[in-house]
């Protein structure tokens, strides 16, 4: 890979886009007004605290790593939100993660570090949270962009993008050092 080549991005945002377009997380117009209010109050969950958010990210990385090792994505799919399940069967997930699996990236190393966030976790729609960041592993850092949906009292995976990156490409730019002027004599 040359320095101009971009590493492959592993994405299942098609599931997220299809899930929203298919009405998985929207309230149908025909739903009675009281039922709509109940649905909104149940799914409107606050962003979890730092420890809970880190646990969600770590368990997602562990699940993907184990699925890659086994070549079996059924458990990852079954633990995910219904919209993710509808749009991704185990075979499709295997194809989506094929490049990452072929690169033999050990995602379990991400369990050794706390995630570094590139943006604060936020609610992108009622009951759907997004978190972005990376694990500063060497020589290959792991960037992530994850969506979780609140389903039956817990956060479940709704969309995922994992990108192996060089550590220099994910660390914040360091401020340039001031230019030193030679001392005058």
Secondary structure, DSSP 8 states (H G I E B T S, - for coil): --TTS---EEE-HHHHHHHHHTTSSS--TTS-HHHHHHHHHHH------HHHHHHHHHHHHHHHHHHHHHT--HHHHHHS-HHHHHH--HHHHHHHTHHHHHTT--GGGGGGS--EEEEEEEEEETTEEEEEEEE--SSEEEEEEEEEEEETTEEEEEEEEEEEEEHHHHS--------------
